[in-house]
Amino acid sequence: MLYYLFKYLHTTFHWPGTGLFKYISFRAAMATMSSFVITFLLGQFFINFLNRKQILESNRFLGLGKEYIGIKSKTPTMGGILIILATVIPTLLFSKLHNIYIILLLITTVLMGIVGFLDDYIKVFKKKKNGLSGWIKLLGQIFLGITVSTILFFHKDVVIRELSITPHEISTVLNDPVPSPAYNDVKSTKTTIPFFKSNELDYAQISAMLLGSKNYTWILYMLVVCFIIASVSNGANLTDGLDGLTAGTSVIVGTTLAVLAYLSGHIVFAKYLNIMYIPNLGELAIFCCAFVGACIGFLWYNTYPAQIFMGDTGSLTVGAIIAVVAICIRKELLIPILCGIFLLENVSVIVQTSYFKYTRKRYGIGKRVFKMAPLHHHYQKLGWHESKIVTRFLILSLLFAIATLITLKIR
């Protein structure tokens, strides 16, 4: 909203300073600071409100000992509402609201926020420790995946810019007094493959190989998007078990995505790095920065010992946001690297459950690979302090983020 106001003031009255709002970098910085201030200022009031209403964590830490449960069960939950508000408000203020990527991320935030809120509501107010059925949460993630994939696949503004002439024709174009455009904005199902020089993968070609026709590309793309959203969203949900772990990891991942979005949406940087240029994508950096600022502000109250938990309202939404941003910037194949912590948490649960079922069927007694899953609880059982686990996981997350950025040059 402020973008349109200051654009009007700049073009009509030429007021000094109003031209700053045309720069994505300035608006992204303002979004970061605004979202942090919103979370920081509202945080204590929101915590007090949750305490008064007895919206507290209850069954989340079963299996970790009575003393641990007693401490954590007195902590307010559903703090994800604060993250959502602090992400959405600055985005509405500083971004171009007609941008399709901004619209898509706002839809993602609201939809998955509703699913997470219902899950927390059932846990807290209906006293059902499991909340929403896993299948219902999965259906919500699939619905979001269908929505996202449909918009990205069919919307006219979701394009990439490709060279429309062959390399040997470039000199002809440059010498032409009235040269024809050398680039075209085209609909494409291409994505980026890390570590390869010709690093583009086309879902249409995969559809032709696997399904026998490019006409089924939208089906393949929809399945991939649904799988990614469900995996990352659930991974963030599983990671949300220690004070500051999910919020801290999200700050690192969100910052990396903001950098990638800005580079991919900037024609000069995209050309220099020889990466896919996606018109209008730079605006997504503003949303990412608002998201990062909100997570930093939430982390102020969520560090050990936590004054508030984000709950499923936050963790499911955070994971969905990360997944959809990665898909929009066509870097979804980098998710296993960038979201390495989420991947480790997911894999630890899958391995633990699968091995337990296998050994129980084979030997009559279920055995475990880890002392407890997800992975961070395994280290708690080993006697590691919570702060040490979180710090070391965040160090790993930072290294994963660096490895992700390195893929821009290593091919």
N, C-alpha and C positions, 0 to 999 in steps of 0.2 A: 504493500500500500504506500509506504513512504517512497518507494522507488518512483511510482507514478506521480506523486505529489512533487518531489524534487525535480523530476524531469520536466514537469510543467513549469515550475518556478525558474528553472534554468533556461528553457527555450523561450519563455514569454518575457521574463523580467531580467534575465541574466544576472541573478543575484550571485555574489561571490561565494564559492564553496559548494553551491548546489550541484555543480558538475561532477563532484566526487561520486555521486550515486550511480553514475554510469559505469563505474569500475567494479568488476566482480570482486577483486581483491579487497577493496574497501568495504563493500557490503558484507563479504564473508567475515571479515574481522569484526564488524559491528554486530553481526549475528552471533558470533562466538561470545563476545562480551555480554551482549544482551541476555542470551540464554543462561549464561553463568549467573548474572545478577538476579534474574528471575528465580532461578533455583535456590540461590544463596539467601535471598530475602524472604522467599516464601517457605523455605525449608523448615525453620523452627515452628512457624505457625501451623504448618501442615502436620508436623510431628505431634504437636500438642493436641491438634484436632483428632488425630488418629488415636492418641492415648485416651482422650476423653470418651471417644466412641468405642473404646476397647477393640479396635481393629488391630489385633496382635497376631504374631506368628504363633502357631501351636504345634503342628505335627510334622514340621519340616525336618527336624533333626533326630528323629527316632533312630536308635542304634548307636548314638555317639556318647551315651552316658547321661545319667540323671542330672548331674551338676551342669553339664553343657546345655541340656534341654531347658533347665530352669532359667538360665541366663537368657538364652535366645528367645524363649517363648514369651518374654515380656517386651519384646521389640516390635514396634508397629510395622505393618507391611502395607502393600499396595502403593509403595512409593513411586512405582512406574507412572502413576498419574502425573506426578511432578515432572518427570522426564518428558512425557508426551507434551504437556503444556509448554514447557520451556523450549521444546523443539519446534512446535507448531507456530507459536506466537511470533518469534523472530523471523521465521520463514515467511509468514504472511506479511510482515513489515518490510523486509529487505529484498525479497526475490520478485522476479517477474511471474505473476500469478497465472499468466496465460501459457507459461512454459509447460509442455507436456510432461517433462521429467519431474518438475515440482509437483504437479497435480498427482502424478502417479505415486510419489513418495508420501504425499499427504493422505492419499487413499490407503496406502499400506499402513501408515502409522495409526490411523483411526480404526481400520478393520481389525488389525491384530491386537490393538489396544482393547477393543471390545471383547475379543475372545479371552484375552488374559484377565480382564476385569471380571468377566463372568466366572472364570475359574477361581479367582481369589474370593469372589463374593460367596460362592458355594462353600468354600473351605471355611471362611470366617463366620458367615452368618447362618449357614445351614449346618455347620459343624460336621461336614463330610470331608474327611482328611484328604481324599483323592481328588476333590474338586470335580471339574468336568471330566467326563469319560475321555480316555485317550483317543478314541475314535472320533469323538466330536471335535476335539482340538485339531486332529489331523484333517477332518473335513473343512474346518475353518482355514487351515493352511492351504489346502488344495483349492478352495474357493478363491483365496487370494492369489494363488499361483495361476489359476485360469484367468482371473481378471488382469493380472500383470502381463501374462504372455499374450493375451488377446490384444491389449492396447499396444504393446511393443511390436507385435507382428503386423498389425493392420493399420495403425495410425499413420497418417501421411507425414507427420513431422518427425517421425523416428527414422532417420536416414543416416547414411555415412557418405563422406565425400571421397570419390574415387577418380583417379586419372582416366580421362576419356579418350586419350590418344596414346599411341605406342611411343616408346622412348625415342626412336629415330625420327619421329614427326615433331619433336619439341622444337628443333631449330627452325623448322618451317613456320611453326606458329609464332615464334619469337620475331621472325623477320617479316611476318605478315603485317601490313599497315593497320588492318582491322582484324586482329586475330580472333578466332572462335574460341569459346571457353575451353580450357584444357581440363577442367574438372566438372564433374556432375554430382549432384546429390541424388543418391539412389537408395531405394529400399533394399535391404540386405539382411541376410541371416548369418552373417559372418561374426565370428568371435575370435579372441586372441589366444594363441597357444604359447605359453611361456617357454623360454630357452630355445626357440627355433627362429632361424633367420627369416624365412618366409612364414611368419607366425600368425597365419589366419586360417581358421577352420570354418567351413561353411556347413551349416546344418542341412541345407538343401542337398548337398552332395552326399551326406550321411544318409539322408532319407532315401535318396535314389539307390544307394547301395543296400540298405537294410530293408526298405519297404518297397523297392522297385519303382518308385516314382517320386518326383519332387513335389507332386501335388499333396503329399502327406507331410510336408515339412512342418506345417503348423501343429500337427498332432505330436510329432517328435519334440518340437520346441516347447510345447505345453507340458509334456511329461518331464522334460529336463528342468524347466522352471519350477514346477511343483515340487520335484525332488530336492532341488537346491534350497528352496524356501523352507520346506519342512525340516531338512537336515540342519541348516544353520540356526533356525529358530529353536529347535529342540536342543541343539548343542549349547546355545546361550542359556537356555532354561536349566540344563544339567550343570552348567558351570556356576550358576547362581547358588552356591552353597557356603561360601566363605565371605566374610566382610570385605567388600571392595574388589572382589575378584572379577565379576562380570562388568561392573562399571569401569574399572581400570583397564581391562582388556578392550572394552568398547571404545574408550578414548584413543587407544593406540590404533585400533583397526579403523575407526572413523576418520582419524587424521590421515592415515594412509590413503583411504578412499577419496578424501577431499583433494589430496595432491593428484591422484590419478584422474579424478574427474576434471580438475582444472587443466591438467596437461592435455587430456584427450579432447577437451573442448576449446583449446587455444590453438589456432591454426599454425602459429609460428613454432611453438614448442612441439606440437605434434609432428610437424615437418622435420624439425631438427632431430627428434628422437626416432623418426621413422615409425611412428605408431599410428593407429587408426584415428583419423580426425572425425569427430562426431559433432556436427553443427548443433548449437543450442545446449550442449551438454555442460558447458562451463557453469551455467546457473546452478547445477546440482551441487557444486562446491559450497554454495551458500547454505543449502539444507544440511550438508555434511558437517559444516562448521557449527551450525546451530545445534545439531545433535551432539557434537563433541563438547560444546560449552555446557549443554544440559547434563551430560554425563560427568563432567568435571565438577559442576555445582552439586550434583547428587553425591559424588564421591566425598565431598566435604563432610557430609553427614553419615556416609556409609562406611568410612574407614574404621578399622578396629579400635575400640569396640563400637559396633554399628548402632546408630540411633534410629535407623530406619532401614527396612529391606525394600527392594523394588518389587518383589513378588512376581507372579506370572504376568501381571499387567505390564511390568517392565521388561522382564527377560524375554518373553515371547516376542514382544514388539521390537526390542533391540536387535534380536537375531533376524527378524523379518526385514528390518530396515537395512541391515548390513547385506543381506542376501540380494535384495532388490537393487540396491545401489550398485553392487558388483555386476549384476546382470545388465543394468542400464549402461554401464561404461564398458560392457563387453569384456569383462575381466573375470567372469565366473569360474574359469578354469584355474585361476589363482587362489580361489577360496581355500583349498586344502593347505596352502602355504600361509596365506594371510591369517586365516582363522585356525591356525594350528592348535591352539588351546582348545577350542570348541571341538575340533576333530579328535584330539586325544581323549577328551571327556566322553564323547560319543562312542568311540571305539572301546574304551574301558568298560562301559556299560554293556555293549554288545558282546564283548569277549567274556565278561563275567557271567552274564545270563546264559549264553550259549554253552559255555563250558560246564556250568552248574547243571543245566538240563541234560547235557550229554553224559556226564559222569553219573548222574542219578539214574538215568535209563540204563547205562552200561554196568554200573557197579552197585546200584541200589542206594548209594549215598552221594549226595551232591557235593562236589568239591569246588573251591574258589581259586581263581588266579590271584585276585587282589583281596586284601583284608576287608575292603569295602569299596563299592563303586557308587558314584563316579570317582575318578582318579584322585582328586584332591582329598577325599575322605580316607583313601588308602594311606596317605602320608600322615593324616591326623592319627590314625590307628597306630602308626609307627612311632608316634610321640612327638612329631614335629609341631612347633607352635603355629597357630593359624597365621600370624603375621609373616612368618618365614615362608610358609607355603605360598601365600599370596604374592609376596615380593619376588620369589623365584619364578613363579608362573608369569608374572608381568615382565620379568627379564626375558623369559622365553618368547613371550608375545612380541616384545620389542625386536628381538632377533628375527622372528618370523616376518615382521613388517619390513625390516631392512632387506631381508632376502626377497621380499615381494618387489620392492623398489629396484633392486639390483636387476631384476628380470627385464627392466626397460633397456638395459645396455648389454647384458649377457645373452647372446643368442647363438 
